[in-house]
Amino acid sequence: MSSTATKTFWSKMDNIHVVLLGDGNGDPVPMAPIPREDDGAIWFITSADHDTYGASVPGTDAKIYVADMGGQLFGTVSGMLTASTDTEKLDDLWTPMAAAWFEKGRDDPNVRLMKFTPSQGEVWATDGTIKYLFETIKANVAETTPDTGEYHVIKF
């Protein structure tokens, strides 16, 4: 495990607003990640009737798929998805964005929390669109391969 690669991953995840979350039993669905490096986890606030929450109740293998030029991160991360009943953690993670999805806000009886604990990932971290475009143009002129970022296989 590269400590630098892991730090880069968590740092870039802070700028990711949507990932695709797949529980292995159905198609991946868009979800808003709440990464917490200190927990070693990516949290999701969801509804009790959401299919992914139903799959997470006993804990299940899952993957997140990241493709975000704005967040400068691409890749897939495997791990375990587990339902959480930690109300203090839910209070800590609660945002106005989450509230918009629930009629009664934080007090809605359908509010649920899921914890994704990553185990390994294959990620590409970039320095952004401008560097990507510059490197691509430079490669066409100089007939070299563009340097579009860092590639890492991470074990958490």
Buried (B, 14 or more C-beta within 10 A) or exposed (E): EEEEBBEBBBBBBEEBEEBBBBBEEEEBBEBBBBBBBEEBBBBBBBBEEBBBBBBBEEEBBBBBBBBBEEBBBBBBBBBBBBBBEEEEBBEEBBEEEBBEBBEEEBEBEBBBBBBBBBEEBEBBBBBEEEBBEBBEEEBEEEEEEBBBBBEBEBEB
